[in-house]
Amino acid sequence: MVDVSRVPAEAKPSKQNRVDRFLKLMNDRGSSDLHMSVGQPPMMRVHGVMDPIRYRNINEFDFETYLKEITPPHVWQYFLDRGDGDFAYEVPGLSRFRVNLFRQSRGSGAVFRIIPSKIYTLEQLGMPAEIANLAKFTRGLVLVTGPTGSGKSTTLAAIIDKINATRNYHIITIEDPIEFVHPSKRSLLSQREVGTHATSFASALKSALREDPDLILVGEMRDTETVHMALTAAESGLLVFGTLHTNSAGKTVDRIINVFPSDEQDSVRSVLGETLRCVVAQQLLPARAGGRVAAVEIMYGSPALATMVREGKTHQIVNYIMMGRGQGMQEMDSCLLDLVRREAVDPIVAYEKAIDKKSFRKAIRDITGIRIGEAEDDFDEFVENQKG
């Protein structure tokens, strides 16, 4: 437990907003998130684990004192009216933070997620060398997916920065809120924030198509209209990057298709199969040596994949990825097993992130001798015997 009272007053950033003291402590501790919820003391997430701060339970007055002075007025009013809101906040000389306001059973709440001031390279992030291929694409749809907090934005920032430094492009990013700030290098960067520069992802994407872009980054493909316009942009020959909250390539393809009504899904499968260039699905795991390590699934597009998607055979995607290992593809569970073999992560932690848990249990047993989920294996055996 961290004692906030031990942070010296002079350690405060020059900007004297009250919450900055907590954000300074968060930064010093290497925390990724700060949680402030009425009825609880503030808490930080450090290397994936929640860690309470030695401080009183905050009340509604505290919450308004800390949050209202840093929240843009239109976002605060939206929060009061609708119960949620998003914005970016910067402490000069410290870092930028993505902030989400919400309501919960005890009252108001907020989460600050730190946005590194430095854009790391793919090599510094420890990403597979194959991820650099995404910066070589010139058209089509590229999706970087994973659960919340899996590092999607950080990976995309590294890819965009690589393109920015090597191509004369017009790059438009549509985000909620803007996270990494990209200075223009060889490319012209236009970064837009939903709620500040546009009313929605869909409206911003519609405008972007008229502004001579080469590359469009859609921060979140969260609704039918946005997904439809992203597919249309990719089909027209633009390079489109997007994110989804899925943990495998197969689930990503299904999610895109299932956003649409059933009578439109056949045509969507056709467009998606032809435009999809790559899916990168990533998850972050606590590393045995401290910090966190990424497990990554990589799937490239091809005529074979286009046929598979068009015919609705997405259940075959795992086998497709396995057969494409020579071309740099890898499935999530193989990456997790490799981390276990290298003793980079605990086997049980890897098992929790695995996609095919039954096969993963057997593989872990073969590699380490550790039996995980024996009750599940016993149940599977019971079911098979009943079938027999």
Secondary structure as UniProt FT lines:
FT   STRAND          2..3
FT   HELIX           4..6
FT   HELIX           9..11
FT   TURN            18..19
FT   HELIX           20..28
FT   TURN            29..30
FT   STRAND          31..37
FT   TURN            38..39
FT   STRAND          43..46
FT   TURN            47..48
FT   STRAND          49..54
FT   HELIX           60..67
FT   TURN            68..70
FT   HELIX           73..82
FT   STRAND          84..91
FT   TURN            92..94
FT   STRAND          95..104
FT   TURN            105..106
FT   STRAND          107..115
FT   TURN            122..126
FT   HELIX           129..136
FT   STRAND          140..145
FT   TURN            148..149
FT   HELIX           152..166
FT   STRAND          170..175
FT   STRAND          188..194
FT   TURN            195..197
FT   HELIX           201..208
FT   TURN            209..210
FT   STRAND          215..218
FT   HELIX           224..235
FT   TURN            236..237
FT   STRAND          239..244
FT   HELIX           249..258
FT   HELIX           262..264
FT   HELIX           265..275
FT   STRAND          276..286
FT   TURN            288..289
FT   STRAND          292..300
FT   HELIX           303..310
FT   TURN            311..312
FT   HELIX           314..316
FT   HELIX           317..323
FT   HELIX           325..327
FT   HELIX           332..341
FT   TURN            342..343
FT   HELIX           347..353
FT   HELIX           357..368
FT   HELIX           374..387
//
